[in-house]
Amino acid sequence: MPEGPELYKAATFLNHIASQHIFKKVRLLQKPSDKHPKIPWSKPRFSLAGEARGKEIRITFSEVPLKDEVDSKKDTKFVPETLNILLTFGMAGRFAFTKTDEIQKHSLLMFDTTDNHTFSFVDTRHFGRWIMTDEWSSPNKRGPSIITEYDLFRKHVLSSLDKPVFDKPICEVMLEQRYFSCIGNYLRAEILYRLDIDPYKSARKILENLPEKSSEENPDILKMCHKVCWEVVNLKGSGKPYDPDGIYGDHGVFEEWLQCYMVEGMGNSVDKKGRTMWHSNKFGKGKHQRHSTKLADKSEKGNVKRKRQSKKKNAPKLVEDVTVKSEMVDNTGEEMKPKRSKRSKKVKSEPVEDVTEGARVKTELDLSEMRDVKIKLEPDESFDGRVIKRRSTRLKKIVNENKENSGGDENKPVVRRNRRGEITSPYFR
């Protein structure tokens, strides 16, 4: 993820390109959205300027007048129209400068130049965003920049030690952008490793006794944050796409600079936020280790086991209908018979007798098949032994209606009528 030094170098790269080109058009890759809104700018000629603060970049659009307009307004001072947008890189954002017909994939925001080149904001994961504003993010979200506002950064951290957040381990507090606005995962590992600080020690205990100023010879943790960030800024040819002197894909210089982060022989563990913390092998004992021995010390392998994923509350439970042999023995010493699984028992009801005039119904019902029941009518004087597939309640209703319509005369045929009064199949008693 691009961190404070990467954003600072990206702004430097933008200013380097903008000093040599004039821009003519702003384009979006996709339809405007909340994360990627349309930029209300339509000037035919304009310039760009970038400024970084923490993990944010502010890009300023400035109108560039045509030569005819300048000549016609020699007596009056020209005031260019401006617009500011605040841009964040997300997880994989970067800048790229290519020819217009060679634009890279996932270029979300593009600035075309007058000489058929394009300066693009490329974000493969689409986590970056921009908004139209003249202000930086509020102090509740991002604090002063460690790179360009070191004095304000130091004063802000030391004056906020009474906050509950400083009860947490120092490795977690260093990811709080309200106080450490430039720091990310690899920077915290390098800073704590160089000072030999336990990453899981309380942040307040480490910061509460620091003076207002720190010396260059013996830097404390706040001064080391400033120093390490500038070391990354001054790396040449690190292979980052926003580095004008670098070759994309070649991270050799950056990898040689690393002393702890993803270095073979270093230990690693996972903090409460789920981020991998790289540290010396003497720290993080007994904590969950994420990476294998290819990057961590072989002696650390197997000391800690990965936590099992918590089961979902609503996950269905699988019940096997299997009869298990029991090895239990009763008080007499005899082996007890195995109990049959409750799920495998087939519950049956006792025979049901439904007695009506002229008919006697006997059936045995299975509780699992209550919807459609076969009712067998025993041969009787008034019945011919037919088997009718009807529900018992329906049969009762028919018998009662036949009894009423026949007027008690057994030889009189009974006619079944529907709701409209139409005659249907007759039933005889």
Buried (B, 14 or more C-beta within 10 A) or exposed (E): BBBBBBBBBBBBBBEEBBEEBBBBBBBBBEEEEEBBBEBEBEBEBBBBBBBBBBBBBBBBBBBBBEEEEEEEEEEEEEEEEBBBBBBBBBEBBBBBBBEEEEBBEBBBBBBBBEEEBBBBBBBBEBBBBBEEEEEBBEEEEBBBBBBBBBEEBBBBBBEBBEBEBBEBBBBBBBBBBBBBBBBBBBBBBBBBBBEEBBBBBBBBEBBEEBEEEBEEEEBBBBBBBBBBBBEBBEBEBBBBBBBBEBBEEEBEBBEEBBEBBBBEBBBBBBBEEEBBBBBBBEBBEEBBBBBEBEBBBEEBEEEBEEEEEEEEEEEEEEEEEEEEEEEEEEEEEEEEEEEEEEEEEEEEEEEEEBEEEBBEBEBEBEEEEEEEBEBEBEEEEEBEEEEEEBEBEEBBEBBEBBBEBBEEEEEEEBEBEEEEEEEEEEBEB
